[in-house]
Amino acid sequence: MKLIVTGGAGFIGSAVIRQALKSPDYHILNLDNLTYAGNLESLPEVSQNPRYRFEKADICDRPALERIFADFQPDAIMHLAAESHVDRSIDGPSAFIQTNIVGTYQLLDVARKYWADLPAERKAGFRFHHVSTDEVYGTLGETGLFHETTPYQPNSPYSASKASSDMLVRAWHHTYGLPVVTTNCSNNYGPYQFPEKLIPVVTLNALAGKRLPVYGKGENIRDWLYVDDHARALLLVLQKGRLGEVYNVGGRNERTNLEVVHSICDILDELQPLADGKPHRSLIEFVKDRPGHDLRYAIDATKLETELGWRAQENFATGIRKTVAWYLENRSTWCARILDGSYRMERLGVITK
């Protein structure tokens, strides 16, 4: 399979590429614009693989997309390129509208016209896999789970832009017959995650002995999914998912944000104690909550598990230990080079008038 992965230098995209190239079944073109969260250093073991190729391009650039499709002749697209941080979307929603909505439209339309001209056999095997988020469903109360049929109620500029892209993908399937599959995932974590999300921010701040900011009282709940488990799910849905269907991907690992922070602190107390001997939990600082902060997300992954046989291999205890250990081991290399750029782990998403 000749597979284009958009956003392949990002956190989840790079995990997909690393996973896929363990098999001889894939030739991969990584299409990424290398914005702030895209980093080719997340792909060290595949950069010299003859079945891997990188193209720097913006998914809003239609001529570039047409050139890449004509040259590479893909059998499938896995679309992960997106602006993805809620706080950043509150500060600057325009980039989210452009990339997540306009960019998805351009990619869909180029893919549709390319697919329409394929020979019958290749046309029948073509796939467009759109990767989305559980945040499109809005927020849950204390009970219940998100299902594939849960109505959309996005509450942030980020989730609204992803909901829009999901609807475009659905429309291109029902209107034009483009063979699509869609996945909506819960919160990912693991190695190589850009340090604006909760787990890497807390880990790196704790290692530096800095305060650990926790929104509100830390009561918001997320369902945590180890990124390599997600990558396996994505490749499975690409290969075997039913066309036009949506599959939710979740780790069945609900934790409050404060529980996540406590887990990181306790692991670091063991692996890298603070110089003053205090527990890392002493660094926790509760800060003003994010505007419109959804209370709880939780995925029901039964459809994926029963139809396609996927199971998460990591529970939260094993996954968070692997993750914290990775950031500790790569603090002076990958992490240091990331933080040499313009991002300084400052708080985003604070509305000011």
Secondary structure in CASP SS format (residue, H / E / C, confidence):
PFRMAT SS
TARGET T0000
AUTHOR 0000-0000-0000
METHOD secondary structure of the structure
MODEL  1
M C 1.00
K E 1.00
L E 1.00
I E 1.00
V E 1.00
T E 1.00
G C 1.00
G C 1.00
A C 1.00
G C 1.00
F H 1.00
I H 1.00
G H 1.00
S H 1.00
A H 1.00
V H 1.00
I H 1.00
R H 1.00
Q H 1.00
A H 1.00
L C 1.00
K C 1.00
S C 1.00
P C 1.00
D C 1.00
Y C 1.00
H E 1.00
I E 1.00
L E 1.00
N E 1.00
L E 1.00
D E 1.00
N C 1.00
L C 1.00
T C 1.00
Y C 1.00
A C 1.00
G C 1.00
N C 1.00
L H 1.00
E H 1.00
S H 1.00
L C 1.00
P C 1.00
E C 1.00
V C 1.00
S C 1.00
Q C 1.00
N C 1.00
P C 1.00
R C 1.00
Y E 1.00
R E 1.00
F E 1.00
E E 1.00
K E 1.00
A C 1.00
D C 1.00
I C 1.00
C C 1.00
D C 1.00
R H 1.00
P H 1.00
A H 1.00
L H 1.00
E H 1.00
R H 1.00
I H 1.00
F H 1.00
A H 1.00
D H 1.00
F H 1.00
Q C 1.00
P C 1.00
D C 1.00
A E 1.00
I E 1.00
M E 1.00
H E 1.00
L C 1.00
A C 1.00
A C 1.00
E C 1.00
S C 1.00
H C 1.00
V H 1.00
D H 1.00
R H 1.00
S H 1.00
I H 1.00
D H 1.00
G C 1.00
P H 1.00
S H 1.00
A H 1.00
F H 1.00
I H 1.00
Q H 1.00
T H 1.00
N H 1.00
I H 1.00
V H 1.00
G H 1.00
T H 1.00
Y H 1.00
Q H 1.00
L H 1.00
L H 1.00
D H 1.00
V H 1.00
A H 1.00
R H 1.00
K H 1.00
Y H 1.00
W H 1.00
A H 1.00
D C 1.00
L C 1.00
P C 1.00
A H 1.00
E H 1.00
R H 1.00
K H 1.00
A H 1.00
G H 1.00
F C 1.00
R E 1.00
F E 1.00
H E 1.00
H E 1.00
V E 1.00
S E 1.00
T E 1.00
D H 1.00
E H 1.00
V H 1.00
Y H 1.00
G C 1.00
T C 1.00
L C 1.00
G C 1.00
E C 1.00
T C 1.00
G C 1.00
L C 1.00
F E 1.00
H C 1.00
E C 1.00
T C 1.00
T C 1.00
P C 1.00
Y C 1.00
Q C 1.00
P C 1.00
N C 1.00
S C 1.00
P H 1.00
Y H 1.00
S H 1.00
A H 1.00
S H 1.00
K H 1.00
A H 1.00
S H 1.00
S H 1.00
D H 1.00
M H 1.00
L H 1.00
V H 1.00
R H 1.00
A H 1.00
W H 1.00
H H 1.00
H H 1.00
T H 1.00
Y H 1.00
G C 1.00
L C 1.00
P C 1.00
V E 1.00
V E 1.00
T E 1.00
T E 1.00
N E 1.00
C E 1.00
S C 1.00
N E 1.00
N E 1.00
Y E 1.00
G C 1.00
P C 1.00
Y C 1.00
Q C 1.00
F C 1.00
P C 1.00
E C 1.00
K C 1.00
L H 1.00
I H 1.00
P H 1.00
V H 1.00
V H 1.00
T H 1.00
L H 1.00
N H 1.00
A H 1.00
L H 1.00
A C 1.00
G C 1.00
K C 1.00
R C 1.00
L E 1.00
P E 1.00
V E 1.00
Y E 1.00
G C 1.00
K C 1.00
G C 1.00
E C 1.00
N C 1.00
I E 1.00
R E 1.00
D E 1.00
W E 1.00
L E 1.00
Y E 1.00
V H 1.00
D H 1.00
D H 1.00
H H 1.00
A H 1.00
R H 1.00
A H 1.00
L H 1.00
L H 1.00
L H 1.00
V H 1.00
L H 1.00
Q H 1.00
K H 1.00
G C 1.00
R C 1.00
L C 1.00
G C 1.00
E C 1.00
V E 1.00
Y E 1.00
N E 1.00
V E 1.00
G C 1.00
G C 1.00
R C 1.00
N C 1.00
E E 1.00
R E 1.00
T E 1.00
N H 1.00
L H 1.00
E H 1.00
V H 1.00
V H 1.00
H H 1.00
S H 1.00
I H 1.00
C H 1.00
D H 1.00
I H 1.00
L H 1.00
D H 1.00
E H 1.00
L H 1.00
Q C 1.00
P C 1.00
L C 1.00
A C 1.00
D C 1.00
G C 1.00
K C 1.00
P C 1.00
H H 1.00
R H 1.00
S H 1.00
L H 1.00
I E 1.00
E E 1.00
F E 1.00
V E 1.00
K C 1.00
D C 1.00
R C 1.00
P C 1.00
G C 1.00
H C 1.00
D C 1.00
L C 1.00
R E 1.00
Y C 1.00
A C 1.00
I E 1.00
D C 1.00
A C 1.00
T H 1.00
K H 1.00
L H 1.00
E H 1.00
T H 1.00
E H 1.00
L H 1.00
G C 1.00
W C 1.00
R C 1.00
A C 1.00
Q C 1.00
E C 1.00
N C 1.00
F H 1.00
A H 1.00
T H 1.00
G H 1.00
I H 1.00
R H 1.00
K H 1.00
T H 1.00
V H 1.00
A H 1.00
W H 1.00
Y H 1.00
L H 1.00
E H 1.00
N C 1.00
R H 1.00
S H 1.00
T H 1.00
W H 1.00
C H 1.00
A H 1.00
R H 1.00
I H 1.00
L H 1.00
D C 1.00
G C 1.00
S C 1.00
Y C 1.00
R C 1.00
M C 1.00
E C 1.00
R C 1.00
L C 1.00
G C 1.00
V C 1.00
I C 1.00
T C 1.00
K C 1.00
END
